[in-house]
C-alpha cells in the first residue's frame, strides 16, 4: 500500500513522541544505568519538575509493569504520596528497583523514593532512611497446589526453596533454616515461579501479599499460599539517608489512612485474590523519622 508523504511524516513524529514519552515514564534500575538529574533531595522537594520512584516491575498487585502501564498497591500508595508532595501522576518516572539494588539506588541518587514491598530493617536503616510504615505483611511459602507436605517453614527439611537475592525472605532462611533447606536465590520472584511450576524447587518464599499476587497471576490454580506467616514485614518508604522528606511522607500516609484511600488501595489490589491483610497489624503505627 502506498502512503502519502504527510502520513509517513506524521507516523515518524508519532513514533518519536511515543519513544520520548515512554523514556520519560519508565526507567530500568536493573541495568545499573544512572539517570542524570539533580541530587535526590533537591528533586524530591515540592514543586520540582519530576520525581523518580523505585517500584517492583514483576510483582502483580503490588508493583507491576504492563506495557506502558504501572499498577499495584505500591504504585497507588506512591502516586498518592507523590501528589501530597506536589507531584501529579504524569510527573512520576517509575524506575525498576529489584530487591538487591534498593539501598544502592538510593545511595547513588538514582531514585528519590522507593515503594517496593520494602521492609524496614535495622541493617537497611544504617544506609538509607525510611518513612512509614504503610503496610505490614508476613513471610510465607508458596507451593504447588497438590503438595500437602509443606505447611510451614519447619517442613522444609530436605526441600529446595527459591527466594530473591537481597530480600529479608532469603536472609531469614539463611539465618534460621540454612542447615535443612537448599536455598536457590534469583534476581526476581517471577524466576522463582518458573522454577516452582517446572518442579525445580518445592516452594517459593517471600511476603504473603506478594505470593498471593503471583499465585493469582499464574491463573491455573496450580499454586497455593501455605497461609502460615512467620515474620512481620513492615513496608516503609525508602528515602536517601539524611533526606528532609520523611515528615512530609508520614503526613501523606496519615492522610491516606484517615481519608480511606489506603483501605481502597488494598481492596482494589487484592480483589479476586486469596489474601486478607492481618487486621491486628494494619494499618501500622508510624515510626519516628530519624532525621
Ligand atoms: N519485604 C521483603 C524485603 O523487603 C521481601 C520482599 C521483597 O523482596 O521486596 O526484602
Boltz pocket constraint, residues with backbone or C-beta under 6 A from the ligand:
constraints:
  - pocket:
      binder: B
      contacts: [[A, 99], [A, 116], [A, 117], [A, 118], [A, 119], [A, 164], [A, 166], [A, 167], [A, 168], [A, 169], [A, 206], [A, 207], [A, 210], [A, 233]]
      max_distance: 6.0
